[in-house]
């Protein structure tokens, strides 16, 4: 009993420290959960039928004459670009993980880049002012997507020194497996 009386201040400090650590762990776990939920929500929005159609419409734009004249189609394109701009802002402010955004969306963003540039130029000209930059966050994301190289099989191997370092850091289960001759011929391997 005497030991408890003499060290009760130390015990109180230890209990307070444990409480602070548990609170900190809870906050970190909650933040991760919120990031997952935010990404899931924006991913669901981008995979909706209308925004999927908007993405394909943007990809088809290769010159200013390809921009749809129909107001509903143009609004759909602008809405699609607005949601992508929102996703870019979320990634920039770390609401959603940039790595997740780039891992999933780097190819669609690269495919849309030319069309987005043409649409942006047309929107700036129709606005009449040079101060308005439509979808400013999206341009940052488009640049990052252009420079991004995935370690997944969707991208050809990057043989630069950066690519070799990146591949060595990837878990072995994610690495591309070398194809054997029997794999290439379509025969099962034993």
GIKA-V564261 format. One record per pair of residues at least 4 apart in sequence whose C-alpha atoms are under 7 Angstrom apart, sorted by the first residue. I is the first residue (numbers start at 1). J is the second residue. D is the distance in Angstrom with one decimal. If there is no record, write none. Layout:
I,J,D
I,J,D
This chain:
1,5,6.4
2,6,6.2
3,7,6.2
4,8,5.7
7,11,6.4
8,12,6.1
9,13,6.3
10,14,6.2
11,15,6.1
12,16,6.1
13,17,6.1
14,18,6.2
15,19,6.2
16,20,6.2
17,21,6.2
18,22,6.1
19,23,6.1
20,24,6.1
21,25,6.1
22,26,6.2
23,27,6.2
24,28,6.2
25,29,6.2
26,30,6.0
27,31,6.1
28,32,6.3
29,33,6.2
30,34,6.2
31,35,6.2
32,36,6.3
33,37,6.2
34,38,6.0
35,39,6.1
35,95,5.7
35,96,5.1
36,40,6.0
37,41,6.1
38,42,6.3
38,96,6.3
39,43,5.9
39,96,5.5
40,44,6.0
41,45,6.3
42,46,6.2
42,87,6.8
43,47,6.1
44,48,6.3
46,51,5.7
46,52,6.7
47,51,6.6
47,52,5.9
48,52,6.0
49,53,6.2
50,54,6.2
51,55,6.1
51,80,5.4
52,56,6.5
53,57,6.2
54,58,6.2
54,76,5.7
54,77,5.0
54,80,5.8
55,59,6.3
55,80,6.7
56,60,6.4
57,61,6.8
58,77,6.6
58,112,6.0
58,115,5.3
58,116,6.5
59,111,6.2
59,112,4.8
59,115,5.7
60,115,7.0
61,66,5.0
61,67,6.0
61,115,4.7
62,66,6.4
62,114,6.7
62,115,5.7
63,118,6.6
64,118,6.1
68,73,6.2
68,74,6.0
69,74,6.9
70,74,6.2
71,75,6.0
72,76,6.2
73,77,6.3
74,78,6.2
75,79,6.0
76,80,6.1
77,81,6.2
78,82,6.0
79,83,6.2
80,84,6.3
81,85,6.0
82,86,6.1
82,135,6.6
83,87,6.2
84,88,6.2
84,138,6.4
85,89,6.2
85,135,5.5
85,137,5.4
85,138,4.5
86,90,6.2
87,91,6.2
88,92,6.0
88,137,5.5
88,138,5.5
88,141,5.7
89,93,6.1
89,137,5.6
90,94,6.0
90,95,4.9
90,96,5.7
91,95,5.9
91,96,5.0
91,97,5.9
91,98,4.9
97,101,6.6
98,102,6.1
99,103,5.9
100,104,6.2
101,105,5.7
102,106,4.9
102,145,6.1
103,150,6.4
105,109,6.0
106,110,6.1
106,145,4.8
106,148,7.0
107,111,6.1
108,112,6.2
109,113,6.1
109,142,6.2
109,145,6.6
110,142,6.9
110,145,6.5
110,146,6.0
112,116,6.0
113,117,6.2
113,142,6.8
114,118,6.5
115,119,6.1
116,120,5.9
117,121,6.2
118,122,6.2
119,123,6.0
120,124,6.1
120,134,6.3
121,125,6.2
122,126,6.1
123,127,6.1
124,128,6.4
124,129,6.8
124,130,6.8
124,132,6.9
124,133,7.0
137,141,6.7
138,142,6.0
139,143,6.2
140,144,6.4
141,145,6.0
142,146,6.1
143,147,6.4
144,148,6.0
149,155,6.6
150,155,5.9
151,167,6.5
151,175,7.0
152,174,6.7
152,175,7.0
152,176,7.0
153,176,6.0
158,163,4.8
159,163,5.6
159,164,6.1
160,164,6.3
161,165,6.3
162,166,6.1
163,167,6.1
164,168,6.2
165,169,6.4
166,170,6.6
170,174,6.6
170,175,6.8
171,175,6.9
179,183,5.8
179,184,6.6
180,184,6.4
181,185,6.3
182,186,6.2
182,187,5.2
182,188,6.7
182,189,6.3
183,187,5.8
183,188,6.6
183,189,6.8
